[in-house]
Amino acid sequence: MKKELIKSIKEKESQLTRLKTHVNKSVICSELYNKVVLEKAILKKELDDIQKNSFANKVRYLFPRKKNRICDYFKTSV
């Protein structure tokens, strides 16, 4: 999954370099350029989320979770 996202991001970058020269020539090209920029940003965000989640999953097992009991939610501070 990660390799596929990286490959897709590189494809979007190559599309952007080809479209960059034609952005000012027509409205359609500028809209297509904006669409590709948006798609690239979405792919980068997905890649960042995958990397964060893998790191979080590794760290999560190092620290024990505090288990809450039902009475913990009804504690009153005096």
N, C-alpha and C positions, 0 to 999 in steps of 0.2 A: 504494500500500500504506500509506504513512504517513498519507494523508488519511483512508483507511478506518478506520485504528486510532483516529485522533483523533475521528472521527464516532462510532465504537462507544463510546469512553470517555465522550463527552458523553451518549449514550443511557443508559449505565449510571448516570451521575450523576443524570439525570432520574428514572430508576427508583428510585434510592436516596432521592431527596427525597420521592417519592410513598410509598414503603414505610416511611419513617422514622416517620410518624405511626401506623402500624399495628403496629410491632414489638412493643410490649408487650401488644397485644390478643390475639394468638394465636401458637401455636408455629409454625404453618405460615408465617406472615408473617415471623417472626424467622429461620427457616431460609432462606427465600427471600432475605431481606435479606443474610444472611451469604454466601449463594451469589453474589449480585450483587457484593458487596464483593470476594470472591475473584476473580471474573471480571474486574472492573475492575483489580485489582492485576496480574493476568496480562497484560492488555492494555497497562498502563503499562510493565511490564517489557519486553514485546516492542517497544514504541515506543522505550524507552531503548536497547535492544540495537541497533535499526536506526540510531539516531542515533550511537551509539558506533562501530558498524562503518563507517558512512560517513565519520566523522572519521578513524578508523584507516586506512581505505583511502587517504584523501588524504595522510596523513602518511607512510604506508609507502613511497611512491615518492620521498620526499625523502631518505630515508636508505638508503644501499646496504646490502644484507644481507651479512653475513660468510659466505662459503661454507666449510663444513667439509669437510675431506678425511678419508678413512678413517684416516689416520695420526694425525690430531688426537685421536681418541678413545683412542689407546694411548700417549699421552705420559706419561712418568713424571716426576714432580718430584723433583729431587735436593736 
